[in-house]
Amino acid sequence: MEHTVCLQRDSNQAHGIGQFVVDFLGGEFGSEPSAAVLKRTALFHADAYLCGASALALQTNAPTLLREEALTYPNVNGATVFGSSARVVPEKAVVANSAAVREWDSNGTNFGYNPRLGHMAGEFGHNDYYPVVIAACQQQGLDGATALKAMVLLDEIRGRLAEVFSLKSYKIDHVVHGAIASAAVYAGLLGGTPEQIESAIGMFVAHYIPWRAIRAGKQLSDSKGASAAISSEAAVLCAKRALAGFVGPKDIFRNPEALFRQFEPTSGESPFDITLSHSGDDFAVMGMHFKLGLYEHQSAGALQGVIQLLAANPVLANDISTVRITAYEPAFGIIGDPAKRDPKTRQSADHSMVYIISTLLRKAAELPKKPGAATDDWWKSLMLMPEDYSKEALANPVTRAIMAKVEFQHGGPDYDSKYPDGIPTSVNINGTDSGLVMYPAGHARNTSANLNSILEHKFDLFGGIAFGVASSSVQKELLSLGQMSAPELLGFYRSEFRLLPAID
């Protein structure tokens, strides 16, 4: 049985996405995503929610501000923000919740890599858009099974777009793919037609394209962390207008003046085919990666390399003389940027390879009891958390001393050719080499780590920040998303997070 639909480049792909959304949500394909796909999606959602709740508990700026803003827009038929049962205007709930989810930069990641189809554009993206689905389902009185299936759909659309078009190559922010998917799925959940979904997509692409200026060098701000949130807010607005009858630009992927053909000129077709799965196991979400703590995803190979060296020699971190990290582009350019070698803010530090690895080594040296040879235990013992990016941590003299000993170099074509299949990185500490790391723990193609065990530890830590000892009950509820009734889903985000001193 064929489990996919291919939207050919010589077709109206925006309308095709609209038709696919309607058919997928309506059960027209006759079969469903597998249990494994639904389980993995529920894990990604739980991960995203606990990251967001902990960011609010620690009073981070943008999530707190946007949540307070949302609560000033009451709407009896709307959606809820984290930590409240009050219903607000849906796009305001979406921007608040998505900003919280993204604040730590610790939730799921995709790399836009599908060698089976030859779709390897390698665009980044993150699992930031689940609040769009929850908002729509709360408005419509839909149940958890519908929400979980819609989350699979949203990740499918944005994940497959990331495989065929590299936004970063043209300095466009990666959130565009997520916003297109958000507009489509939100409109679909509210009963939109393929034509209305096409209008919603067209409006977003024509009016709301964000540039990567928010991610440049020392100019990091709240806009970086809230980029997905602001774009998803716009996507919901576009969907609402389309549902109300506003007609947006049609056939936007073939539009000669839209970004796709502007950057990759064609003879009239779009620059790519889009292949979307509707059933079985081969969904985009199955190739997405978990972050096992708070760090830029490009550093995961180096983290794994350090952990492997520590597992082989637990006291290695006690006397650091040299650290050499070798990695690929774009890792070397993004987290090796000289502007981030001396980070002064959390947003710069969590995108600084030198800081991330030096902090991990400092924590290893401080461990009162070494975990031993099991790398899973090292991941748990050294998991990077928000406090590792506080002002006090940024100024830690031991970390700073290690940073001075770190050399970060580009590995050249031998490394570059292996990305985005893996995260090709090697680490050498005091002359001992990790060897090439391709698939660190959390990576979709890693087969050695006990992912569920490490994630449970991560959920305990982030849930503990947000809810204290009650975090286990919240976890259980999150992972039962697919069994929730519509009234239960309406109260899904009601758990009140505690307020702790801000770390910034």
CORTA-V232616 format. One record per pair of residues at least 6 apart in sequence whose C-alpha atoms are under 6 Angstrom apart, sorted by the first residue. I is the first residue (numbers start at 1). GAP is how many residues later the second one is. Records with the same first field share a line. If there is no record, write none. Layout:
I=GAP / GAP
//
This chain:
3=274 / 275 / 276
4=272 / 273 / 274
5=270 / 271
6=268 / 269
7=6 / 266 / 267
8=265
9=260 / 261 / 263 / 264
10=259
12=239
14=184 / 237
15=179 / 183
18=176 / 179 / 180
19=175
22=166
31=248
32=247
33=246 / 247
34=246 / 247
42=437
46=432
48=53 / 59
50=412 / 413
51=50
52=48 / 49
53=413
54=408 / 411 / 412
57=409 / 440 / 441 / 442 / 443
58=442 / 443 / 444
59=443
62=160
63=33 / 36 / 37
66=30
67=29
70=22 / 23
73=15 / 16
74=13 / 14
75=12 / 13 / 14
76=11
77=62
78=9 / 10 / 11 / 12 / 61
79=8 / 9 / 11 / 56 / 59
80=6 / 7 / 13
81=12
82=411
83=410 / 411 / 412 / 413 / 414
84=410
85=409
90=45
91=142 / 145
94=37 / 38
95=134 / 135 / 138
98=30 / 131
99=127 / 130
102=123
103=122
106=185 / 188
107=184
108=18 / 19 / 181 / 182
109=16 / 17 / 179 / 180
110=14 / 15 / 178
111=11 / 12 / 13
112=9 / 10 / 11 / 50 / 51
113=7 / 9 / 50
114=6
119=44 / 45
120=43
121=42 / 43 / 44 / 45
122=41
123=39 / 43
125=49
136=50
138=352
141=345
142=344
143=341 / 342 / 343
144=337 / 338 / 339 / 340
145=337
148=334
154=27
156=128
157=24
158=19 / 20 / 23
159=125
167=7
171=40 / 41
172=39 / 40
173=37 / 38 / 39
175=53
179=52 / 53 / 56
180=21
183=17 / 52 / 53 / 56
184=13
187=10 / 52
196=46
199=43 / 48 / 49
200=38 / 39 / 42
202=46 / 47 / 48 / 50
203=45
214=10
215=9
217=122
253=17
254=15 / 16
277=6
287=157
288=156
289=153 / 154 / 155
290=152
291=151
293=90 / 91
294=90 / 91
295=55
296=54 / 55
298=33
301=122 / 124 / 136 / 139
302=123
304=136
305=122 / 129
311=61 / 62 / 64
317=44 / 48
318=47
321=109
322=83 / 107 / 108
323=83 / 105 / 106
324=82 / 83 / 84 / 103 / 104
325=83 / 101 / 102
326=83 / 84 / 85 / 99 / 100
327=83 / 84 / 98
328=82 / 83 / 87 / 88
329=87
332=78
335=16 / 17 / 18
340=8 / 12
343=6
346=43
354=49
358=41 / 44 / 45
359=40
362=37
371=6 / 7
390=113 / 114
415=9
422=16 / 17
423=15
424=13 / 14
425=11 / 12
426=8 / 9 / 10 / 11
427=6 / 7
439=7
441=8
463=8
464=7
466=31 / 32
467=30 / 31
//
